[in-house]
Amino acid sequence: MPADDAFFGRQRELNLLVETLVRCNGSAQFGNQSVPVVGIVGDGGIGKTKLAQMAFHHPIILEHFDLRMWVCASSHVDDLSLTRGILQVAADWKVDYDGIVNFDRLQNLLDSAVAGRRFLLVLDDVWDDKEMTMPANRERWRNLLAPLQRGKQGSRIVVTTRMKVVADMLGVRIPMMLGGLGLEENWCLLMKCALGSEDSRKYPSLQKIGKKIALNLKGSPLAARHIGGMLSNTRSEREWNNISGTDIHDDIFSTLLSSYYHLPQHLQYCFSYCSIFPKNWKFDHKKLVRMWIAQGFVQTESGSLEDLGMKYFKRSLEDLGMKYFEQLLARSFFHTLRQGNRMHYVMHDLIHDLAQMVSHSGCARVEGNMSKSIPSTVRHISVSSNFLPHLKKQCDLRRLRTLIVYKDSLMTSSTIPVDFLSEVKNVRTLDLTGCLISELPEAIGHLIHLRYIALPGTIKVLPESVSVLLHLQTLDIPKKCQLDALPEGMHQLVSLRHLGVDLKYISMIRGIGSLVKLQGSIEFHVKTESGHTLEELKNMKDLHGLLHIKNLENVQCEDEACDAQLSNKEHLKILKLEWTSAGSAFGPPMDAEVLQCLQPHKNLEELHIKRYKGKSSPSWLELKSFEVGFLSDLKSLYLTNCRRWKLLPPLGQLPSLKVLHLKEMSSVTQIGIEFYGGGTMTFPSLKDLEFDDMSNLISWTGGNSNLNFPRLRKLKILNCPKLVKVPLLPPTTKSVTIEGIQKISNLKLTPYCSSKSGKFVLEISSASMLGEGFLHQKHLEAIEVLNIRGCWGLILAEGLWLPSLRKLRLSQFNMDDEQLSLCLEHLTALTSLDIIDCQNITSFLLPEGSRHFETLRHLCFQDCQMLSSLANLESFVFLKSLIIERCARVMTESLPTELTGMTSLNKLSISHCPGFQSLPRNMPLSLEFLHLIGCHPLLTQWLHERNGPEWERLPLSQITVY
């Protein structure tokens, strides 16, 4: 089901909400605070969250706000947890704040995270604390949101809630009261969920029944989705009429319950199991499926017949489990939530209530306090780490099949009670991520039925007893863990399917070949000792993702390499083959023979070969293999430091190849027709081509086809000092980087043939390339970004015209002030200028009337040690950002005495300029960010103490000082 199916009939509300957030109409300030609060109020399942999501991802909102944060308020049990949740999304989950339990410290960190940024914070599903009075609640929220007042003017807070009293408490004057969908919209949503991409007009009788159903749903989109999901598997009028007559109820919860009873039994088990997770939990669907498998909810079933019945096969448990999840998703028991680049799966709170109701006898979740009675029939339970020691008093631990321990927000460490593991000996799923332990107890070996275990990021020691868990299917250890080592007997875990740990630890497992069910990525270090030879890989046919084989020089014979049987590993996507520079200890190198035997499966998508010492390609990288479709899915190829490889294979015949990087191939002197392999079109999909450190490459010519590289976008030629010839490149090429090349007179790009082809990015190490015919005039006219480095004695060609150039970066030049002015004279569209490590620049003084006073928006000087004067800065009335870094001669006198004329300046950053002692007398009112590091100590002291003459010169209403 498309992500926006729930958004039928809400365009007017969306437009109003977006306008409110941008213009702040209809919102209110919370008390005396400066960040307005916008409220969306409505019944459960009416679409509040969906409306907020659509606004959150709206293009206008994306452009308007510097920082967007989405936090589900109801999933945080206290103010400490909620503050931490806001802070986590403000930092885009790049920093772990779990160890901080001091509320004031979290508030200070949140203050710093939002300071000076125009943010949008959505607090989804906010509830009233009924144990507190309205004034007390209001004061609580005022304190909780206090750090957000440091945000830039224009910041907004959105709350969604079922309770108008919450909106009133937060000071929302006119909340958006969200009612049900109109009949027509809810009918369209119902039919979309029931028929998918099919046109409902094909079923006029079902249309009529659908309208009858929609009429009884009272405008609830959640009910429409669930009833639509129930109808999705049938086109029978009789069954639609049955559901219309028996499964539509006056209240939405009864309707949802009917949709649950229409699930097959295996999906009922899987759905009800999810009740042990907290409300608004962000599900990792792969981990959830592995938990289902551990409990036996996923049963193997016969797959379809393949090749007209000639081959019978069974789908993996993981494939079946994913099918289960997709069916629940399609029926709206889960829905998607996108946060940045992450996609999460969540349950609507009403759906979670449903899961709790239907599973009350088998599942329990202990939150808040332990006074809640736990039925003796409960087999699956989740609990906070601080209550783990009390759990034994509340239930019979021997009956448990699942135990999930969540971290308590107030605890910095926790322990597992003595003998606790011995008493949960029948558990199949054990998630200890909330126990901040460094060592897993030896008693883990008593859990002989254990199928799934997840450990916290603090774990360092695994006992040897882990090795006796012969039924273990999943061992999940966060990659950030610094383990002492894995147990010696890891190879005994013959049922292991998923090992989530940093690959460096997997490479240490002796006898890993015993783990024939293992899926996922592994790193394998070849050694001569038993348990580390390539034969270990022979029967590991279920590996997925990445296989990285190192130390291939230790392969003792050709047969050992062949016994790895890489060609039978059909699920591998990435293969990395790596030798060290040491060479073989068994006589002459056998690299060619070894590589020949390491032929991957034809489905491989990415291949790396590093430090291979053979002189030629393996046969599986030759034309005959490509002609029969071998490696037809290969998208990326990296050949690195293969110094004896002379003749490149016919890579132009790989139909899906998008990225090709060749580096340190020092024996390659010519690239010619053999590189293309003939045919009417070569490199049909290639977009990114790079040659780096090809020290002896002289000539690169084109093939016989006129259609070489028809989709090439990016070309890099680095450190190829002898190269004098390249073929004509297609007009699709938009980014060219050329460095470390001496003879460039024969380099050409094909004529630029389209004025609609978009911007052209050029990075070069010789500015003379701009005037020696490397680029056609149309290319020059299209350049928008130009980076030039190390061009001693630069004088741009007279009359050179770069009318589209907007961003220019000049580094390591010996030009003086006059030459810089000449360089910039004809760049009339320039908006961004970076001057880096140019030691002859003493001032930046443009002639009066220069167009750059109007066009420049960004100006940066770095490591210009002689720079001492920026006297006419005030003429740059549209400049928004000024950065000066490590320019030792820049002092207070280097800047104008006043900057009030720079009416657009938003950011001023001066760092590591020790002579800069005071700010100009008057600073522009537009300034919002002042960044001062490593300047004169007195200046830094005044600003940090927020007093003295320097502080008084700042427009204090909005500015943020770092």
Protein Blocks (a to p, Z undefined) as FASTA:
>chain_A
ZZklmmgoilmmmmmmmmmmmnopoiacehjbfbdcddddddehilpmmmmmmmmmgmkl
mmmpmbdcdddfklpcbfklmmmmmmmmmnnopaccklpcbfklmmmmmmmmmgopacdd
ddehiacdfkbcfklmmmmmmmmmmmmmmpcehiacddddfbfklmmmnopabacddddd
dfklmmmmmmmmmnomacfklmmmlmmmmmmmmmmnnopaklmmmmmmmmmmpccfklmm
mmmmmmccfbfklmmmmmmmmpcfklmmmmmmmmmpcehiacdfklmmmmmmmnopaccd
ddddeehhiaccdddfklmmmmmmmmmmmnopaccddehjbccddddfklmmmmmmmmmm
mgccdehiambccdfkbcbdcddfklmmmmmmmpcfklpcbdcddddfkbcbdcddehkl
mmmmmbfbdcfklpccfbdcfklmmmmmbmbdcddfkbfbdcfklmmmmmbmbdcddfkb
ccfbdcfklmmmmmbmbdcddfklmmmpghklmmmmbgcjddddddfbehiafklmmmmm
mbghjaddehklmpmbfklmmmnommlmmkbmbdcddddfkbpaebjafklmmmmmmpcc
fkbcbdcdehiabfbdcfklcfklmmnopaklbmbdcdehiakbmbdcffklpmklmbdc
dehilkbmbdcfklnngajbehklbmbdcdehilkbmbdcddfbfbghklbfbdcdehil
kbcbdcdddfklmbdcdehifblmlgccdddfbfklopaddddfbfklmmnopacfklmm
mpmbdcdehighiacdehiacfkbmbdcdehiabdfklmmmmmmmmmkbcbdcdehiakb
fbdcddehiaklmmpmbdcdehiakbcbdfklmmmmmbfbdcdehifkbcfklpcfbfkl
mmmbmbdcdehilklmbdcfbdcfkbmbdcdehiafklmmmmmnogajklmmpcfklpcc
ZZ
